[in-house]
Amino acid sequence: MHMERYLRLIAGSFVLLSLLLYMSHSKWWLLFTAFVGLNLLQSGFTNWCPMMTFLKYLGVESCEKEAMKR
């Protein structure tokens, strides 16, 4: 799998998890949902988010690098 797909899966999982925690524990978990949303928004403008750095450290390649190999 490529970095872009991992990013979407992780962001979606974080949103769903935070909504589940909001419903079962505290309304403050909505701040985590907002953080993920803001991070996705700034990622759209800058093409960078903290999770990309972490995934690169783990050795996950982006779609662009894979396409250049072909």
N, C-alpha and C positions, 0 to 999 in steps of 0.2 A: 504494500500500500504506500501511497505517496503522502507527503506532508500535508497537502491541501485537504485530502480526505480525512486524515487524522485530526486536523484542526476542526473541521466541521463536526466530526463525531464527538470530540472532547467538549466543544462548546455546547452542543446540543445536550450531551449528558450532564454537564454542569448546570444548565438551565433547568432541566427536568429534576435533577437532584435537589436544587435549591427550592424549587416549587414544592416538592414533596416535603422537605424540611420546614418550609413555611406553613404548610397545612397541618403538620403534625407537631411542630414545636413553637416557632415564634415568627412574628411578622418581620423581624429583623433580617431573616434570610432573603427577603426580597432585595436587600442591598447587594447581596452577592449576584443575584440575577441582573440587577442594574449594572454592576461592574462588568459582567460578561458581555452585556449588550454594548456598553460604552467601549469596551476593548475591541469588539468586532467592528464597531463604527470607525474607530481610529485606524484599525487594521485595513479597512477599505481605502483609506486615504494614504496611508504610509507604506502599505504592503509589509508590515512587521507587527508582530505581537510577541509577548514574552514566551508563549508556548512554542513559537517557532525556534527560538534559541534553545530551549530545552530539547525539542525534537531533533535539531541538528546535532546537539551533543550526543544524543542516543544513536546517531547515524542514519536518520531517516532522510531520504532525498526528496527534493521537490519534483514536480512534474516537468519543469523546465530543464532540469539537469538530465532527467531520464530521456527527454526528447532529443537533447543534444548528443546523447550517446549513439543514437540510431543513425 
